[in-house]
């Protein structure tokens, strides 16, 4: 590991040298790539240098153990240096985990009401509000592409895009079935009802990653529809694109401009097709090694929003770490929950890596 860290330190020095060359700033793509690499390598090198410093302090302390007057101080320094090394080793293991190549991408997020009828649709609307508020907290740009609303303000399904730093890395854990337990506004007897909504999270595919043959597309225009309000207009500005080989259909009707709706619909279609292709590849890999990839199954219940007990429980977490304040979460304060899921994911990947190492 230390040899690899030394190479990373040397690479960071090279990247910083290149960023100091004014010629790099004439190539926007190269500048972006180098800046991204610098951002990724900097925390690794900082931890490595701190580890080397702790190693040096251990050596100095060992040399002072022979001095009777300084022995007590040297033993204290030796203990601290060893503790720092152990802590930094674990930190470096996490920093050296392979990054998800999609982490820096934008997101196409879809919410659909599930069981529970109108209450399921109202819960889907609550989830849309929650993600909208979370995006505002993170400084992301969220745009609704299409929304199928109910008369009572619920949502049957909604498709939206989220752009911003780390959007996919923070939202990817939201994919799955979200369950709610509460007394619906439409329930006169006060009985608690269980309803659900599903969330799909897909990394936004760039055009260079997935090309689409225009001959495979059927593009239709139509008038926006819904429960009323600003999303409805009287011109055929809404767009429906059908990818004929797969039967994938995407609609976009939020913008009044047909051109903007078409661009956004193409972006979502490209992402959906890219996601489907990635899932095929993941499924094939999973057959040979189950632990190397996730199942990609969104049907499993991942989280329960229990209003009578004032808590949100994420079923992928364990112990006291799995429960969160429902008022905070439903109002878009998701960072504590996402941080816990990130740490759990890192621990799982470290465990899988050690098991693979034992096999080899």
Backbone torsions as a table, in degrees:
resi	resn	phi	psi	omega
1	UNK	NA	-37.4	-177.6
2	UNK	-65.8	-35.6	176.9
3	UNK	-63.5	-40.9	179.3
4	UNK	-65.1	-39.5	179.9
5	UNK	-66.8	-36.0	177.3
6	UNK	-64.1	-39.7	177.7
7	UNK	-65.5	-38.4	178.0
8	UNK	-64.9	-40.0	177.9
9	UNK	-62.1	-41.8	179.1
10	UNK	-66.9	-38.2	179.0
11	UNK	-66.4	-39.1	178.3
12	UNK	-62.6	-40.8	178.1
13	UNK	-61.5	-38.4	179.0
14	UNK	-68.5	-41.7	179.3
15	UNK	-62.7	-43.7	179.6
16	UNK	-66.0	-33.4	175.8
17	UNK	-65.3	-43.3	-179.9
18	UNK	-65.0	-38.4	179.7
19	UNK	-68.5	-17.8	176.4
20	UNK	-85.1	-4.3	179.4
21	UNK	-91.0	120.4	-177.1
22	UNK	-62.1	-23.8	-179.2
23	UNK	-64.5	-28.5	-179.1
24	UNK	-63.7	-30.6	-174.8
25	UNK	-74.0	-6.5	175.3
26	UNK	-86.3	-12.4	179.8
27	UNK	-114.4	98.8	-172.8
28	UNK	-62.2	-40.9	-178.9
29	UNK	-65.2	-42.5	-180.0
30	UNK	-67.4	-39.5	178.1
31	UNK	-61.9	-42.9	179.5
32	UNK	-63.5	-43.1	-179.1
33	UNK	-64.9	-43.2	-179.7
34	UNK	-67.4	-40.1	179.1
35	UNK	-64.5	-40.2	178.0
36	UNK	-64.5	-43.1	-180.0
37	UNK	-63.8	-41.0	178.1
38	UNK	-60.7	-42.4	-179.7
39	UNK	-63.7	-37.2	-179.4
40	UNK	-73.8	-38.2	-174.5
41	UNK	-81.0	-29.4	-173.6
42	UNK	-55.9	-49.3	-179.9
43	UNK	-65.4	-31.1	178.1
44	UNK	-65.8	-47.4	-179.1
45	UNK	-66.1	-37.7	178.9
46	UNK	-61.8	-43.2	178.7
47	UNK	-68.0	-38.2	178.5
48	UNK	-63.5	-43.5	179.5
49	UNK	-66.4	-36.5	176.8
50	UNK	-65.4	-37.9	177.3
51	UNK	-64.2	-44.5	178.7
52	UNK	-62.1	-37.7	178.0
53	UNK	-64.1	-42.5	178.3
54	UNK	-64.9	-37.6	177.4
55	UNK	-63.8	-40.7	177.8
56	UNK	-65.4	-39.2	179.2
57	UNK	-66.7	-33.9	176.2
58	UNK	-63.8	-44.6	179.4
59	UNK	-61.1	-44.1	179.3
60	UNK	-63.3	-40.3	-178.8
61	UNK	-66.6	-39.2	178.5
62	UNK	-61.5	-38.0	179.4
63	UNK	-67.6	-29.9	-177.6
64	UNK	-84.8	-9.2	-178.4
65	UNK	-63.1	-24.4	180.0
66	UNK	-77.7	-10.1	179.3
67	UNK	-91.7	114.2	-175.0
68	UNK	-58.5	-37.5	-176.6
69	UNK	-71.9	-29.5	-176.1
70	UNK	-105.3	3.9	-173.5
71	UNK	-61.0	-45.1	-178.1
72	UNK	-62.1	-43.8	178.3
73	UNK	-65.6	-38.9	-179.8
74	UNK	-66.1	-38.8	179.2
75	UNK	-65.2	-39.8	177.6
76	UNK	-64.1	-43.2	179.1
77	UNK	-67.0	-37.3	178.9
78	UNK	-63.4	-43.4	179.4
79	UNK	-63.4	-43.1	179.7
80	UNK	-66.2	-40.7	179.9
81	UNK	-63.3	-40.7	179.0
82	UNK	-67.0	-40.3	178.5
83	UNK	-63.8	-40.9	178.4
84	UNK	-63.8	-39.6	179.6
85	UNK	-64.1	-43.2	179.2
86	UNK	-62.4	-44.0	179.5
87	UNK	-63.1	-44.6	-177.8
88	UNK	-70.3	-31.0	176.1
89	UNK	-62.1	-44.6	178.8
90	UNK	-65.6	-39.8	178.4
91	UNK	-63.0	-40.7	-179.5
92	UNK	-68.9	-35.5	177.2
93	UNK	-59.1	-41.5	179.4
94	UNK	-69.2	-43.1	-179.7
95	UNK	-64.0	-27.3	-178.7
96	UNK	-89.6	-3.1	175.4
97	UNK	-60.5	140.8	178.5
98	UNK	-57.8	130.4	178.8
99	UNK	-75.4	146.2	171.8
100	UNK	-69.4	119.0	-176.9
101	UNK	-62.6	-14.0	-179.4
102	UNK	-92.3	-6.3	-170.5
103	UNK	-56.2	-34.0	-176.6
104	UNK	-89.7	2.5	-176.4
105	UNK	-85.5	163.8	171.1
106	UNK	-74.6	179.5	-172.1
107	UNK	-132.3	141.5	163.2
108	UNK	-105.4	118.5	-174.9
109	UNK	-118.9	133.5	179.9
110	UNK	-126.5	135.9	177.8
111	UNK	-121.4	131.9	178.2
112	UNK	-131.3	136.0	176.6
113	UNK	-69.1	145.9	-179.9
114	UNK	-116.0	-135.5	-178.6
115	UNK	-66.2	150.9	177.8
116	UNK	115.9	-0.2	176.7
117	UNK	62.0	-130.8	-177.5
118	UNK	-63.3	-35.0	179.3
119	UNK	-65.2	-36.2	175.7
120	UNK	-64.2	-37.2	178.2
121	UNK	-69.2	-38.6	177.1
122	UNK	-66.0	-36.4	177.4
123	UNK	-66.9	-38.5	176.6
124	UNK	-60.3	-38.4	177.2
125	UNK	-66.0	-36.9	176.8
126	UNK	-63.5	-39.7	178.8
127	UNK	-65.8	-39.8	177.0
128	UNK	-61.0	-44.5	177.8
129	UNK	-61.2	-42.1	-179.4
130	UNK	-60.9	-46.2	-179.1
131	UNK	-70.7	-33.2	176.9
132	UNK	-63.0	-44.0	179.5
133	UNK	-68.9	-35.2	177.7
134	UNK	-66.3	-40.7	177.9
135	UNK	-61.7	-39.8	177.9
136	UNK	-63.4	-41.5	178.6
137	UNK	-61.6	-37.5	-176.4
138	UNK	-87.1	-6.8	-178.6
139	UNK	76.2	25.8	179.2
140	UNK	-89.3	162.4	175.5
141	UNK	-102.9	118.7	-179.9
142	UNK	-113.7	130.3	179.4
143	UNK	-133.2	133.1	178.2
144	UNK	-85.3	128.4	178.9
145	UNK	-90.4	-45.5	178.1
146	UNK	-152.4	148.9	-177.0
147	UNK	-148.1	124.8	178.4
148	UNK	-106.8	101.6	-173.1
149	UNK	-96.3	160.1	174.5
150	UNK	-102.0	168.9	-177.3
151	UNK	-65.6	-25.8	-177.3
152	UNK	-94.3	10.7	177.9
153	UNK	92.0	6.1	176.0
154	UNK	-83.0	178.1	-179.4
155	UNK	-129.8	124.2	173.5
156	UNK	-75.8	-45.3	174.7
157	UNK	-160.5	148.7	179.3
158	UNK	-144.7	141.2	177.3
159	UNK	-122.0	132.1	-178.0
160	UNK	-144.8	160.8	176.7
161	UNK	-115.1	145.5	178.4
162	UNK	-128.7	122.2	179.6
163	UNK	-118.1	136.4	177.5
164	UNK	156.7	165.2	-175.8
165	UNK	-62.2	123.3	176.2
166	UNK	72.6	18.4	-175.5
167	UNK	-58.2	-50.0	-177.7
168	UNK	-69.1	-37.5	-178.6
169	UNK	-61.3	-29.1	-178.4
170	UNK	-93.3	-29.3	-174.4
171	UNK	-96.8	-13.1	-173.9
172	UNK	-63.0	-24.2	-179.9
173	UNK	-78.0	-4.7	-177.7
174	UNK	-83.7	-11.5	-176.6
175	UNK	-67.8	127.3	178.0
176	UNK	144.5	-168.0	179.9
177	UNK	-94.9	125.3	177.5
178	UNK	-104.1	127.3	-177.3
179	UNK	-111.6	141.9	178.2
180	UNK	-123.9	139.8	175.2
181	UNK	-124.2	114.8	-179.6
182	UNK	-166.3	171.3	175.4
183	UNK	-88.3	114.2	-178.6
184	UNK	-64.9	151.2	176.9
185	UNK	-62.3	-25.5	-178.3
186	UNK	-87.5	0.2	-177.2
187	UNK	-96.5	112.8	-176.4
188	UNK	-82.8	-23.2	-176.2
189	UNK	-86.9	-5.5	178.0
190	UNK	79.4	15.4	-179.5
191	UNK	-78.8	142.0	176.5
192	UNK	-76.7	133.0	-179.7
193	UNK	-118.5	144.3	175.8
194	UNK	-104.2	122.8	179.0
195	UNK	-129.4	174.6	-176.7
196	UNK	-151.7	160.1	172.1
197	UNK	-144.9	150.5	179.4
198	UNK	-108.8	146.5	179.3
199	UNK	-124.1	129.7	174.1
200	UNK	-113.1	133.9	-179.4
201	UNK	-127.2	119.5	-177.3
202	UNK	-126.5	133.2	175.7
203	UNK	-66.4	135.3	-177.2
204	UNK	-67.0	124.7	-178.9
205	UNK	-83.8	132.9	175.7
206	UNK	-82.8	156.1	-176.0
207	UNK	-60.0	-33.9	-178.1
208	UNK	-71.2	-20.2	-177.4
209	UNK	-82.7	-29.2	-173.9
210	UNK	-149.0	111.3	-179.2
211	UNK	-95.5	146.5	-179.4
212	UNK	-123.8	129.8	177.5
213	UNK	-75.5	120.8	-180.0
214	UNK	-55.6	-26.6	179.3
215	UNK	-66.9	-18.9	-178.8
216	UNK	-88.2	3.8	-174.8
217	UNK	-109.6	138.8	169.0
218	UNK	-114.4	118.4	-175.4
219	UNK	-112.9	122.6	-180.0
220	UNK	-120.4	146.8	174.4
221	UNK	-111.1	148.8	179.2
222	UNK	-158.0	170.0	178.8
223	UNK	-82.3	140.5	177.4
224	UNK	-61.5	148.5	-179.9
225	UNK	-137.8	163.3	179.0
226	UNK	161.1	-165.2	-176.5
227	UNK	-78.1	-6.5	180.0
228	UNK	123.1	178.9	176.5
229	UNK	94.1	-157.0	-169.3
230	UNK	-70.7	-18.9	-176.6
231	UNK	-81.0	-7.2	-176.8
232	UNK	-103.5	133.6	175.3
233	UNK	-139.5	174.6	-172.6
234	UNK	-104.1	7.6	177.5
235	UNK	-113.4	159.9	-178.2
236	UNK	-85.1	67.5	-178.8
237	UNK	-95.7	-16.6	179.8
238	UNK	-72.2	149.1	-176.2
239	UNK	-124.1	136.6	171.4
240	UNK	-123.6	121.7	179.5
241	UNK	-115.1	127.2	178.1
242	UNK	-112.7	124.8	174.9
243	UNK	-88.6	104.6	-169.5
244	UNK	-60.4	-42.5	-178.2
245	UNK	-62.2	-32.1	-177.1
246	UNK	-109.3	-13.8	-177.3
247	UNK	76.5	10.8	179.4
248	UNK	-70.9	129.5	-178.4
249	UNK	-119.9	133.7	177.4
250	UNK	-129.4	134.7	176.0
251	UNK	-119.6	146.4	174.9
252	UNK	-142.1	120.5	-175.5
253	UNK	-138.8	14.4	-175.4
254	UNK	-78.9	-32.7	-178.9
255	UNK	-88.9	151.1	175.8
256	UNK	-82.7	-13.1	178.9
257	UNK	-91.3	123.4	178.1
258	UNK	-61.5	-37.6	-179.9
259	UNK	-62.9	-44.9	179.6
260	UNK	-65.7	-40.3	178.4
261	UNK	-63.4	-38.4	179.5
262	UNK	-66.5	-43.6	179.8
263	UNK	-61.4	-44.5	-178.3
264	UNK	-69.5	-38.3	178.0
265	UNK	-63.1	-39.1	177.8
266	UNK	-65.5	-38.3	179.0
267	UNK	-62.8	-43.7	-179.5
268	UNK	-69.4	-40.7	178.6
269	UNK	-61.1	-46.4	179.4
270	UNK	-58.7	-41.9	179.3
271	UNK	-64.4	-43.0	-179.5
272	UNK	-64.0	-42.7	-179.8
273	UNK	-68.2	-38.0	177.9
274	UNK	-65.7	-41.3	178.5
275	UNK	-62.3	-43.7	179.8
276	UNK	-61.4	-40.8	179.2
277	UNK	-66.1	-40.8	178.5
278	UNK	-64.5	-38.7	179.9
279	UNK	-66.6	-35.3	175.5
280	UNK	-61.6	-44.7	179.8
281	UNK	-65.6	-41.7	179.6
282	UNK	-64.0	-39.7	179.5
283	UNK	-63.0	-38.9	179.5
284	UNK	-66.5	-41.1	179.3
285	UNK	-67.9	-38.0	-177.0
286	UNK	-63.2	-25.9	179.0
287	UNK	-68.4	-28.1	-179.0
288	UNK	-94.5	-31.5	175.4
289	UNK	-148.5	103.5	-174.4
290	UNK	-60.8	-35.0	-172.4
291	UNK	-80.3	-10.6	-174.6
292	UNK	-79.3	-24.9	-178.1
293	UNK	-136.9	159.5	174.3
294	UNK	-76.8	164.0	-178.7
295	UNK	-75.7	-24.7	-176.8
296	UNK	74.7	5.2	-177.7
297	UNK	-80.0	121.1	-178.8
298	UNK	-97.1	3.0	-173.0
299	UNK	-81.0	-18.7	-176.7
300	UNK	-74.1	144.1	177.7
301	UNK	-69.8	121.8	-179.3
302	UNK	-105.4	-24.3	-171.3
303	UNK	-154.5	143.9	176.4
304	UNK	-123.3	129.3	177.7
305	UNK	-102.2	99.7	-175.2
306	UNK	-101.0	99.8	-176.0
307	UNK	-70.8	-41.7	179.1
308	UNK	-59.8	-33.2	-179.4
309	UNK	-97.6	4.0	174.0
310	UNK	56.3	41.9	-179.6
311	UNK	-147.6	153.6	171.1
312	UNK	-112.6	128.7	-179.8
313	UNK	-115.0	121.8	174.6
314	UNK	-96.7	117.8	-171.3
315	UNK	-76.7	-3.0	176.0
316	UNK	-89.9	-8.5	179.1
317	UNK	-103.9	166.7	-176.5
318	UNK	-127.0	161.4	175.1
319	UNK	62.3	-153.3	-179.6
320	UNK	-68.4	-13.8	-177.0
321	UNK	-74.2	-7.9	-172.3
322	UNK	-95.8	-7.8	-176.2
323	UNK	-109.0	140.0	-176.5
324	UNK	-138.3	156.9	-179.5
325	UNK	-68.3	125.8	-172.5
326	UNK	-70.0	-34.4	-179.3
327	UNK	-63.9	-41.6	179.8
328	UNK	-65.4	-48.0	-176.1
329	UNK	-64.1	-48.4	-174.8
330	UNK	-67.9	-17.4	176.4
331	UNK	-99.1	19.8	170.2
332	UNK	89.9	7.2	177.8
333	UNK	-90.4	80.3	-173.3
334	UNK	-100.0	-4.1	-171.3
335	UNK	-60.2	-43.6	-179.4
336	UNK	-61.6	-41.5	179.7
337	UNK	-66.6	-46.2	-179.4
338	UNK	-65.6	-38.7	177.9
339	UNK	-61.1	-42.3	179.6
340	UNK	-63.7	-41.0	178.7
341	UNK	-67.6	-36.0	178.0
342	UNK	-64.6	-45.4	178.8
343	UNK	-62.8	-42.4	179.2
344	UNK	-63.6	-39.3	178.5
345	UNK	-65.7	-40.2	177.7
346	UNK	-64.1	-41.8	178.9
347	UNK	-63.5	-41.0	178.8
348	UNK	-62.7	-43.7	-178.5
349	UNK	-67.9	-36.1	175.4
350	UNK	-64.0	-41.6	179.0
351	UNK	-64.1	-44.0	178.4
352	UNK	-63.0	-38.7	178.9
353	UNK	-64.2	-40.0	179.5
354	UNK	-69.0	-34.9	179.0
355	UNK	-69.1	-38.7	177.5
356	UNK	-65.6	-38.1	178.5
357	UNK	-62.9	-38.6	178.6
358	UNK	-65.3	-38.4	179.6
359	UNK	-64.3	-36.6	-178.3
360	UNK	-81.0	NA	NA
